[in-house]
């Protein structure tokens, strides 16, 4: 039985998958190899890089023109900047991979002796000897190259560069380095040289940098149709649209949504049940709540200062991220957290939900509020006026202390309200967020399930940046338009006044506003 794969390389026998060699321009790669080029393949984590490299190795070896070998050097990361120990692991990996993929024992008989005699030149020497074994040109695929650290990475890059002029008779004809980032963007701290070495300097023989793209919408449909073809279970058009909206083709998310909605949601294991938009939406919320390993790895990056400089302005909705340098922006893009088209934005709806939740998780679980306090006995809906009054009181008492210890300080007031609402809504509903550069607001659509009925409420968050009345007028119009877009019947506008010269008595208020026949509750903080 086939299934959607969310861990490790794909197996065409076990997994629904796209043909790995269709994921990149094979003709271009074969031309680069024929031209004896050394080049880069990079993409965010869990987008299919390893699957593509393994498929390429098998393809080249089946063609018979080259001897192609894949190695993964991530295990050497544990050796940090101990160059000798890192090379010991890498040479051991060469030996193991050659025995497994090429049925060659040659490396096993020589690698340790070469390491002892040549030390910091051991990689150059062993690749030279391998390349001179027979007449076939050698192709080397090195995965997880950017997992190496400091002097260990510099040593590997420089040894590859040192052998470059000997190709193809005495060094691999072509080498592909694969990782998250383009080697050009590496900033490598060398402890031995007490300086920063750029990847472009250490490996200035790179001919091309190829990026493995995410799935197109057509590829997402093709993948899901494989499940339908085998099991008979159908994805409705709206379910496909929701999967695309949530993932925007990020390969791990596409597969994780497919696995969740067809298997992990046990009630969906019956292939006679059509997968609908609501099912796919529930699958997305399950992934967000569980924070699977893929998502957790990205969330860990939020603590890095260079990531904060890029993400915080997006959370705030300001026009330009003034503190973010070009290298910071490219780094966060290469992690897969943002897209640039043409403005920076969070890469997909799931990440857009995960980031605010992750930044405020400890607050969500420690706020002393219960959902039951705000549920109307009459119909099971949430009393949002009561809820917002409670937040005003909470914000007045706790916001300053909470801001002092919060890393994303500039976005803290909006995130605190989102944490408060998440605490209440988690027990029976969803929050959908829209935010981004230049929006100057955050729009929340809150969906609360009351039996078979849904309560849909819009909450718009704005920072007071000029005249209070003008901020309210513009915010009321924006709130009404978002209500109309979402089909919500209730709207609230929250204005955060961060002026220290104003007393809490002046900042805290509640009033009703009207626009185009809709009533909006305005809350001052």
Secondary structure, 3 states (H helix, E strand, C coil): CCEECCCCCCCCCCEECCCHHHCCCHHHHHHHHHCCCEEEEECCCCCCHHHHHHHHHHHHHHHCCEEEEEEECHHHHHHCCCHHHHHHHHHHHHHHHHHHHCCCCHHHHHHHHHHHHHHHHHHHHHHHHHHCCCCCEEEEEEECHHHCCHHHHHHHHHHHHHHHHHCCCCCCCEEEEEECCCHHHCEEEECCCCEEEEHHHHCCCEEEEEECCCCCHHHHHHHHHHHHHHHCCCECHHHHHHHHHHHCCCHHHHHHHHHHHHHHCHHHCCCCCCECHHHHHHHHHHHHHHCCHHHHHHHHHCCCHHHHHHHHHHHHCCCCCCCCCHHHHHHHHHHCCEEECCCEEECCHHHHHHHHHHHCHHHHHHCCCCHHHHECCCCCCECHHHHHHHHHHHHHHHHHHHHHCCCCHHHHHHHHHHHHHHHHHCCCEEEEEECCCCCCCEEEEEEEEECCEEEEEEEEEEECCCCHHHHHHHHHHHHHHHHHHHCCCEEEEEEECCCCCCCHHHHCEEEEEEECCEEEEEEEC
